[in-house]
Amino acid sequence: MIKWNRYTRLKRVEYIYASLLLLLFWWGLSLLINNTAFPPPHHAMKSLIEGLGDNLLVHLGVSLYRVLISLFIATLLGVSFGLILGKNRSLDNLVAPIIYLTYPIPKVVFMPILFILLGIGDLSKIVLITLIVFYQILVTTRDAARNLEEEYILSVKSLGANAWELYWHVYLPGCLPSILTALRLGLGTAMAVLFLVETYATQKGIGYFIMESLSRMAYDDMFAGIIAMGTLGFILYLGLDLAEKKLCRWVKY
Amino acid sequence: MNNHDFLTIQGLEVYYRQNKQSIDALENTNLTLAEGKIGVIIGPSGCGKSTLLNVIAGLHHDYQGEIFIDNQPPKVYSDTALILQEYGLLPWKTVQENIMLGLQIKKLPKTEVIHRTEEILEQMGLASLAKRYPAQLSGGQRQRIAIARSLVLKPRLLLMDEPFSSLDALTREEMQEYLLNIWRETKLTILLITHNIEEAVFLGQEIFVMSPFPGTIKRRIPNYLAGSYDSRGKIEYLNMVNDLRSSLQGGKTNDKME
């Protein structure tokens, strides 16, 4: 398992200092490039504040809904199947070749067919994001469950635990750190796919807002959208940090 | 078969399937242990000691022959507690939660679960560790918690798989005496695996010597020196240790050793 904590869990001062440094870099770059397509940060900020008063929040809300539903379904399915496969070797032997063959396929290529089959509404978008994140969580969870110490399983079995109790007391908590790591990686992927699906056949969502600003050559708005999307991802990321802090207190020992 | 025997094993055979080959883990293994006795199984690694313990604990159902604990097969008998080599404490549960787990699985009412957990922590002087995670404890403390987790279930048979092997020499002796104290108070039937000859002689009222390929019990030695602190270092004790050592090395005579 990758140790994320050191890189992600920052102190408040560190957040402020890193944000300021990034803004300074952006500002310097905008002076250097000197092109209306790359406005300085304060122009984007001004546009962002105006946009929040207007309809930017609606776009953000729609995007948040799409990404949260997708992450939720993907986690629910990925964790359940992952734990079941990790626990049952013979079942895993049957399913593993299928996962192995389909895992490397970039699932975004299914976007056109999903649009055709499921329509251009939210459903096709959510299914695509879910599908991609599901694979990441499934494989990570299964591998974590497979590699769980036999000793934990035997000792709880010897207390008379049934299958359900083994999942609840041993497999799920034992795999949780890996699951949260997979969710972090999955969140990054989900945001990228979200942008992609929102640039097609929709009038709502932050991805649409960015591309629509581009077509109007409203670059300040476009960057406001980029900031908004970045912030959305960041807040979700913080949520995962918080979840890890609450649920995996034992890991730090 | 003696009617007073609490644990009886007769003609036990266990096979493992590996790469389509059937491997003989235990063959024609016989063992009896009276209620309230401490039995010690000793043998080289790979002789099937852990397999034997897992079968008695009811974790491994695929065996031939007879095993009875208080006249019930392991699958049915529920008053067995098992302590594994690395203690088997769950790192994601606190000491308190680890101890509660067995009671929760037995579906006891919540108030009783809490009451019995607090009681055992208090009795064993572990109350101050209740909120800690296993990784925050020393090896000796973890072993005590593992024992507490077993005792809270009020078992009649306690199985231990090399319980003290990863402890340093001093803690190991301390824990051996700790276990004896618990045995004196509870009169539990204990069956313990070790690869340490001195430990076998100090703890085992009955010593079972195992040999590998395939694993079987080849000798049973009643040991009257068990549990007496003064006997450590006496001639009789050293003779017993030597006898056991030669038995483990395939019955070579004493004068050829060391």
Boltz contact constraints between the chains, C-beta under 6 A:
constraints:
  - contact:
      token1: [A, 151]
      token2: [B, 84]
      max_distance: 6.0
  - contact:
      token1: [A, 151]
      token2: [B, 86]
      max_distance: 6.0
  - contact:
      token1: [A, 151]
      token2: [B, 88]
      max_distance: 6.0
  - contact:
      token1: [A, 152]
      token2: [B, 90]
      max_distance: 6.0
  - contact:
      token1: [A, 155]
      token2: [B, 84]
      max_distance: 6.0
  - contact:
      token1: [A, 155]
      token2: [B, 88]
      max_distance: 6.0
  - contact:
      token1: [A, 157]
      token2: [B, 59]
      max_distance: 6.0
  - contact:
      token1: [A, 158]
      token2: [B, 57]
      max_distance: 6.0
  - contact:
      token1: [A, 158]
      token2: [B, 59]
      max_distance: 6.0
  - contact:
      token1: [A, 158]
      token2: [B, 82]
      max_distance: 6.0
  - contact:
      token1: [A, 159]
      token2: [B, 102]
      max_distance: 6.0
  - contact:
      token1: [A, 159]
      token2: [B, 105]
      max_distance: 6.0
  - contact:
      token1: [A, 160]
      token2: [B, 105]
      max_distance: 6.0
  - contact:
      token1: [A, 161]
      token2: [B, 105]
      max_distance: 6.0
  - contact:
      token1: [A, 165]
      token2: [B, 105]
      max_distance: 6.0
  - contact:
      token1: [A, 173]
      token2: [B, 92]
      max_distance: 6.0
  - contact:
      token1: [A, 250]
      token2: [B, 91]
      max_distance: 6.0
  - contact:
      token1: [A, 250]
      token2: [B, 92]
      max_distance: 6.0
  - contact:
      token1: [A, 250]
      token2: [B, 133]
      max_distance: 6.0
  - contact:
      token1: [A, 253]
      token2: [B, 133]
      max_distance: 6.0
  - contact:
      token1: [A, 253]
      token2: [B, 135]
      max_distance: 6.0
  - contact:
      token1: [A, 253]
      token2: [B, 136]
      max_distance: 6.0
